[in-house]
Amino acid sequence: FDGCGGQAEPLIAMIRALFHERRAAAAALAPAVAVGFTLTRAEPGGASLGDREVAVLRALTAAAAAVGYSSPSHVADDPGRWGLRPMGKEHEGTTTVWTVVGRRPEAQAR
């Protein structure tokens, strides 16, 4: 997801739409979902980049959990697991975060 303005709210809205209960009820969600997003330093309200990242990750955790997914796993924490080389998180004022959420076993049985 990329909101281009540096604000967390548009990204949070996208996450909520992706993990909306109607989508889950229609079995339109995969067993695992990769969710990536970018944030820039350009944020009109002055909120720190770290605080905005945490706000998006908290929204992702809550929205995913509401429809039976696990907490996000950060791809950069163990890039080899995903077949990737170690990577940085920030480049020229833009932070990129990649996560993966998987269906909890009890949710897959539904």
Residue pairs with C-beta under 8 A, 6 or more apart in sequence:
1 10
1 11
1 14
1 15
1 35
1 36
1 37
1 38
2 37
2 38
3 9
3 10
3 11
3 14
3 37
3 38
3 39
4 40
5 40
5 42
5 43
5 44
6 39
6 40
6 41
6 42
6 43
6 44
6 52
7 43
7 44
7 45
7 52
8 39
8 47
8 52
8 53
8 55
8 56
8 59
11 37
11 39
11 56
11 59
12 55
12 56
12 59
15 35
15 56
15 59
15 60
15 63
16 59
16 63
18 33
18 35
18 63
19 29
19 63
19 64
19 66
19 67
19 69
20 67
21 66
21 67
23 29
23 67
24 67
24 68
29 67
29 69
29 103
31 102
31 103
31 108
32 100
32 101
32 102
32 103
33 64
33 69
33 100
33 101
33 102
34 75
34 98
34 99
34 100
35 60
35 72
35 98
35 99
35 100
35 101
36 96
36 97
36 98
36 99
37 56
37 96
37 97
38 94
38 95
38 96
38 97
39 49
39 52
39 53
39 56
39 94
39 95
39 97
40 93
40 94
40 95
41 49
41 93
41 94
42 93
43 49
43 52
49 95
53 95
53 97
56 97
57 72
57 97
57 99
60 72
60 99
60 101
61 71
61 72
64 70
64 71
64 72
64 101
65 71
67 107
68 103
68 104
68 106
68 107
68 108
68 110
69 101
69 102
69 103
69 104
69 107
70 101
70 102
70 103
70 104
71 101
72 99
72 100
72 101
73 99
73 100
73 101
73 102
74 97
74 98
74 99
75 82
75 84
75 98
75 99
75 100
76 86
76 87
76 89
76 97
76 98
79 85
79 86
79 87
82 100
89 95
89 96
89 97
90 96
